[in-house]
């Protein structure tokens, strides 16, 4: 595998971009080696600047459910760009897009478009605090809601302690009102609610966790959260930035039958362009300016390119797409698990529809603490071995693998064959010390 051009670009990039990248996980610190600089992509394939080709399972971290650069989307974007890329004024596209989102996710009676999932989560929490008159929020260890100050916390001596900043530059006061609980553990949530009764505005959760690797919700967990929120007067916020329109056309909430008060969206609703959204019950969202006093604004919010791409993408979310993707996901997950058994490598493969994560551990992964039992050094070696065989997995143990409509059975079978060889390498050679993991 040639990497000369990527290496030269990375050397240049480090003189102008912090760490040589514009988002941390791209630097490959979690898997070792030099990051690959991508030249182009089409369908399920990436091509780097050195001319190497890969089957892509990052898919821009999930939004490309239809694959890279589908011809219809490219044509639609070209036509939209000719009419102007941004107006800073309302368009019919925003109205149509909002109506489409509400039709697919009826819990979003009102929706506000923003420019990222981070912005959506920050705004949803602000609205929840205004609606309840309370300041504290509950988040879960291992659930990522963007890089806003209130979300950059880790547990202290236990899962129920007050938040401690995990990044320099985050004031202690910014996370003072962030409480932590354990994903898939209703008891931990109940205890926090009781200890801080009357002071908590909301619970924010990834209904299908995707940022400690893929961790599906346990039976009854999300319904239990809904009941606890109702009992204690909290708002329930679903962060569906990853699961929204990826798990199903109605998101995770449609699958589990639990209605949140507010929902955060991103990624797919822009067809891969920078976009996000938050929405929910009308009486809550009417607090948002200019309808109400909660301020939030954005020059590029609802811009015509993102709305065009989102409409194109959402119009093509058909039941057959999800059936086909689930079949491919099941085929890939089973193949990876089988290859690991043959190689004698401990591996747990969590899968949900078109998303999966192979964890290098012999323990079931149901929450953040069990995810941390994964051998990150083994994953790093596996990652490099897969790259050498033309497969591009996420450059971190703690991320999801994403399939798209552009992936085929042949792609999946080739990936399984590559994994069989890569896992034999992992089994036969010592691995280095564990590498760092940073959020993307």
C-alpha positions in Angstrom: 0.0 0.0 0.0 1.5 3.3 -1.1 1.3 6.2 1.4 4.0 8.6 0.2 1.6 11.4 -0.9 -0.5 11.0 2.3 2.6 11.2 4.4 3.8 14.3 2.7 0.4 16.0 3.0 0.2 15.1 6.7 3.7 16.7 7.3 2.4 19.9 5.6 -0.8 19.8 7.4 0.9 19.7 10.8 2.4 23.1 10.1 -1.0 24.7 9.6 -3.8 22.5 11.2 -3.6 21.5 14.9 -2.4 17.9 14.9 -2.6 18.0 11.1 -6.4 17.4 11.0 -9.7 19.2 11.4 -11.2 16.6 13.7 -9.2 14.5 16.1 -9.9 10.9 15.2 -8.7 11.5 11.6 -5.1 11.7 12.9 -5.1 7.9 13.4 -3.8 8.3 17.0 -6.2 5.6 18.1 -4.9 3.1 15.6 -1.3 4.2 14.8 0.2 5.1 11.5 -0.2 8.1 9.2 -3.7 9.2 8.2 -4.8 8.7 4.7 -5.8 11.7 2.7 -8.8 11.0 0.5 -8.9 12.3 -3.1 -12.4 11.1 -4.1 -15.2 8.7 -3.3 -18.0 7.0 -5.2 -20.6 4.5 -4.1 -19.0 2.4 -1.3 -15.4 3.2 -2.4 -12.8 5.6 -1.2 -9.6 6.5 -3.2 -6.7 8.2 -1.5 -4.2 10.6 -2.9 -1.8 7.7 -3.5 -4.3 5.9 -5.7 -5.2 3.2 -3.1 -8.9 2.0 -3.2 -10.9 0.9 -0.2 -14.3 -0.4 0.7 -15.5 2.3 3.0 -17.3 1.6 6.3 -17.0 5.1 7.8 -19.3 6.6 5.3 -18.7 10.1 6.7 -19.6 8.7 10.1 -23.0 7.5 9.1 -25.0 10.0 7.0 -24.2 8.5 3.6 -26.9 5.8 3.7 -27.2 6.0 -0.1 -23.5 5.9 -0.6 -20.9 8.4 -1.8 -21.9 10.9 -4.5 -25.1 9.3 -5.9 -25.7 10.7 -9.3 -29.2 12.0 -8.5 -27.9 13.9 -5.5 -25.0 15.4 -7.4 -27.4 16.6 -10.1 -29.8 18.1 -7.5 -27.0 19.9 -5.7 -25.6 21.3 -9.0 -29.0 22.7 -9.9 -29.4 24.2 -6.4 -25.9 25.7 -6.4 -26.7 27.5 -9.7 -29.6 29.2 -7.9 -27.4 30.3 -5.1 -25.7 28.6 -2.1 -27.0 30.7 0.8 -29.4 33.5 1.1 -29.7 34.3 4.8 -33.4 34.4 4.2 -36.3 31.9 4.3 -36.9 29.4 1.4 -39.7 27.0 0.5 -37.1 24.2 0.8 -37.0 24.7 4.6 -40.7 24.4 4.9 -40.9 21.3 2.7 -38.0 19.7 4.6 -39.6 20.4 8.0 -42.8 18.9 6.9 -40.9 15.8 5.6 -39.1 15.4 8.9 -42.3 15.7 10.9 -44.1 13.1 8.6 -41.3 10.6 9.3 -40.9 11.5 13.0 -44.3 12.7 14.3 -42.8 13.6 17.7 -41.2 16.6 16.0 -44.3 18.8 15.9 -42.0 21.8 15.4 -38.4 21.7 14.1 -35.5 24.1 13.9 -32.7 23.5 11.4 -29.1 24.2 12.5 -25.7 23.4 11.1 -24.4 20.5 13.2 -25.4 17.8 15.6 -23.4 19.6 18.3 -25.4 22.7 17.8 -28.7 20.7 17.9 -27.8 19.1 21.2 -26.7 22.4 22.8 -29.9 24.1 21.7 -32.2 21.3 22.8 -30.7 21.4 26.3 -31.1 25.2 26.4 -34.8 24.8 25.5 -35.3 22.0 28.1 -33.9 24.2 30.8 -36.2 27.1 29.8 -39.2 24.9 29.6 -38.7 23.4 33.1 -37.1 26.3 34.9 -34.4 23.8 36.1 -30.7 23.7 35.2 -29.3 20.2 35.7 -29.2 17.5 33.0 -28.5 13.8 33.1 -26.3 12.3 30.4 -24.8 8.8 30.2 -21.2 7.7 30.3 -20.0 6.9 26.8 -22.8 8.8 25.0 -21.5 11.7 22.9 -23.6 14.7 22.2 -21.0 16.9 20.5 -18.3 19.1 21.9 -20.4 21.6 23.8 -19.0 22.3 27.2 -21.9 20.7 29.2 -21.3 17.4 27.5 -17.5 17.0 27.9 -17.6 15.2 31.2 -16.5 11.8 32.6 -17.5 9.9 35.8 -15.5 10.5 38.9 -15.3 7.8 41.5 -18.7 6.4 40.3 -21.3 6.7 37.7 -23.5 9.0 39.8 -21.0 11.7 40.6 -21.2 15.2 39.4 -19.4 15.8 36.1 -15.7 16.5 35.8 -14.4 18.3 32.7 -12.4 16.0 30.4 -11.0 18.8 28.2 -8.9 21.7 29.3 -10.7 25.0 28.6 -14.0 23.7 30.0 -14.8 25.5 33.2 -15.9 23.5 36.1 -19.0 25.6 36.3 -19.9 24.6 32.7 -20.4 21.0 33.8 -21.5 21.6 37.4 -25.0 20.8 36.4 -24.3 17.7 34.3 -25.1 14.5 36.1 -23.9 11.1 35.0 -25.6 7.8 34.9 -24.8 4.4 33.3 -26.3 3.5 29.9 -28.7 0.5 30.1 -28.9 0.9 33.9 -32.3 2.4 35.0 -31.3 2.0 38.6 -28.5 4.5 38.2 -30.9 7.0 36.6 -33.5 6.5 39.3 -30.9 7.2 42.0 -29.8 10.4 40.3 -33.4 11.6 40.0 -34.1 10.9 43.6 -30.9 12.5 44.9 -31.4 15.7 42.9 -35.2 15.8 43.0 -36.8 19.0 41.6 -33.5 20.3 40.0 -33.1 18.3 36.8 -34.4 19.6 33.5 -33.8 16.7 31.2 -32.3 13.4 30.4 -30.3 13.3 27.1 -29.5 10.0 25.6 -28.5 8.3 22.4 -31.4 5.8 22.1 -28.9 3.5 20.2 -25.5 4.4 21.6 -23.0 4.9 18.8 -20.1 6.8 20.3 -18.6 4.1 22.6 -19.0 1.8 19.7 -22.5 0.5 18.9 -24.4 -0.4 22.0 -28.1 -1.1 21.5 -30.6 -0.3 24.3 -31.6 -3.1 26.6 -35.2 -4.2 26.6 -37.3 -1.7 28.5 -34.4 0.8 29.1 -35.8 3.6 26.9 -39.4 3.0 28.1 -38.1 3.1 31.6 -36.4 6.4 30.9 -39.7 7.8 29.6 -41.5 6.7 32.8 -38.8 8.2 35.1 -39.0 11.5 33.2 -42.8 11.6 33.5 -42.6 10.8 37.2 -40.0 13.4 38.0 -41.1 16.1 35.6 -38.1 15.9 33.3 -37.9 16.2 29.6 -36.6 13.3 27.6 -34.2 14.2 24.8 -33.3 11.6 22.2 -30.0 12.4 20.5 -30.7 10.7 17.1 -27.8 12.4 15.3 -26.6 8.9 14.3 -29.7 6.7 14.7 -32.2 9.2 13.1 -33.2 7.9 9.6 -30.3 5.3 9.9 -32.0 2.9 12.3 -35.3 3.3 10.5 -37.2 6.0 8.5 -38.7 7.1 11.8 -35.4 6.7 13.8 -34.9 4.6 16.9 -38.0 6.1 18.5 -40.2 4.5 15.9 -38.6 1.1 16.5 -38.8 1.1 20.3 -42.2 2.9 20.4 -41.0 5.6 22.9 -41.9 9.3 22.3 -39.3 11.8 23.4 -40.1 15.4 24.2 -37.2 16.7 22.1 -35.1 15.1 19.4 -31.7 16.0 18.0 -30.9 15.2 14.4 -28.0 15.5 12.0 -26.0 13.8 9.3 -28.5 12.0 7.1 -31.0 14.9 7.0 -28.5 16.8 5.0 -27.6 13.9 2.7 -24.0 14.2 4.0 -23.8 18.0 4.0 -23.2 20.0 7.2 -26.7 20.2 8.9 -28.5 19.3 12.0 -31.9 19.9 13.6 -33.8 19.8 16.9 -37.5 19.6 17.5 -40.3 18.2 19.5 -43.5 19.1 21.2 -45.0 22.3 19.8 -45.5 24.0 23.2 -41.8 23.4 24.0 -40.4 24.5 20.6 -42.6 27.7 20.7 -40.2 28.9 23.3 -37.5 29.3 20.6 -36.9 32.7 19.2 -38.6 34.5 17.4 -41.7 32.6 18.7 -40.4 32.8 22.2 -37.6 34.0 24.4 -35.0 31.2 24.0 -32.4 32.6 21.7 -30.8 30.5 18.9 -29.7 31.6 15.4 -27.5 30.6 12.5 -26.6 32.2 9.2 -26.4 28.9 7.4 -29.3 27.2 9.1 -31.6 25.7 6.5 -29.4 26.7 3.6 -30.6 25.6 0.2 -27.8 23.1 -0.5 -28.4 21.2 2.8 -32.1 21.3 2.4 -31.9 20.0 -1.2 -29.6 17.2 -0.2 -31.8 16.3 2.7 -35.0 16.2 0.7 -33.3 14.0 -1.9 -32.0 11.6 0.7 -35.2 11.4 2.8 -37.4 10.8 -0.2 -35.5 7.6 -0.9 -35.8 6.0 2.6 -37.9 3.0 1.6 -38.7 -0.2 3.5 -36.7 -2.3 1.1 -33.6 -0.2 1.7 -33.7 -1.0 5.4 -34.4 -4.7 4.8 -31.5 -4.9 2.4 -29.2 -3.0 4.8 -30.1 -5.1 7.7 -29.4 -8.3 5.8 -26.0 -6.9 4.8 -25.3 -5.9 8.4 -26.2 -9.3 9.7 -24.0 -11.0 7.1 -21.1 -8.8 8.0 -21.5 -9.2 11.7 -21.8 -13.0 11.5 -18.8 -13.1 9.2 -16.6 -11.1 11.5 -17.6 -13.2 14.5 -16.9 -16.4 12.6 -13.5 -15.2 11.4 -12.6 -14.2 15.0 -13.6 -17.7 16.3 -11.5 -19.3 13.6 -8.5 -17.2 14.6 -9.0 -17.6 18.3 -9.3 -13.9 18.9 -11.8 -12.7 21.5 -14.4 -10.5 19.7 -17.9 -9.3 20.5 -19.8 -7.9 17.5 -22.7 -5.6 18.4 -25.0 -4.9 15.5 -28.2 -3.0 14.9 -29.5 -2.9 11.3 -26.9 -1.3 9.1 -24.5 -0.4 11.9 -22.1 -2.6 13.9 -19.0 -2.5 16.0 -16.5 -5.4 16.6 -15.2 -5.1 20.1 -11.9 -6.9 20.9 -13.0 -8.3 24.2 -14.5 -11.5 25.5 -17.2 -9.7 27.5 -20.6 -8.6 26.3 -20.6 -4.9 25.7 -23.7 -3.2 27.2 -22.4 0.1 28.5 -19.3 2.4 28.7 -17.5 0.4 31.3 -17.8 -2.9 29.4 -16.8 -1.1 26.2 -13.6 -0.1 27.9 -12.6 -3.7 28.3 -11.8 -3.8 24.6 -8.2 -4.2 23.6 -7.6 -1.0 21.6 -4.1 -2.1 20.6 -5.5 -5.3 19.0 -8.0 -3.1 17.1 -5.2 -0.9 15.9 -3.4 -3.8 14.5 -6.6 -5.1 12.9 -7.3 -1.7 11.4 -3.9 -1.5 9.7 -4.2 -5.1 8.4 -7.6 -4.2 6.9 -6.3 -1.1 5.3 -3.6 -3.2 3.6 -6.3 -5.4 2.2 -8.4 -2.6 0.8 -10.9 -2.1 3.6 -11.4 1.2 5.4 -12.9 0.7 8.9 -13.3 3.5 11.4 -9.9 4.5 12.8 -11.1 3.9 16.4 -12.3 0.9 18.4 -15.1 3.0 19.8 -17.0 3.9 16.6 -19.6 2.3 14.4 -19.2 0.6 11.0 -21.8 1.9 8.6 -23.2 0.2 5.6 -24.9 1.9 2.7 -27.2 1.1 -0.3 -24.0 1.2 -2.4 -22.5 -1.8 -0.5 -23.0 -5.2 -2.0 -22.8 -8.8 -0.8 -19.6 -9.0 -2.8 -18.2 -6.1 -0.8 -19.2 -7.7 2.5 -17.8 -11.1 1.5 -14.5 -9.5 0.5 -14.5 -7.6 3.8 -15.0 -10.9 5.7 -12.2 -12.5 3.8 -9.9 -9.6 4.6 -10.9 -9.8 8.2 -10.1 -13.5 8.3 -6.5 -12.8 7.3 -6.3 -9.7 9.5 -7.5 -11.5 12.6 -4.9 -14.2 12.0 -2.3 -11.5 12.1 -3.7 -10.2 15.3 -3.6 -13.6 16.8 -0.1 -14.5 15.7 1.8 -11.3 16.7 2.2 -9.3 19.9 0.4 -6.0 20.0 1.8 -2.6 21.1 0.7 -0.7 24.2 -2.9 0.6 24.0 -3.3 3.7 21.8 -5.2 6.9 22.6 -8.9 7.2 21.7 -10.3 10.6 20.9 -13.8 11.6 19.8 -14.0 12.5 16.1 
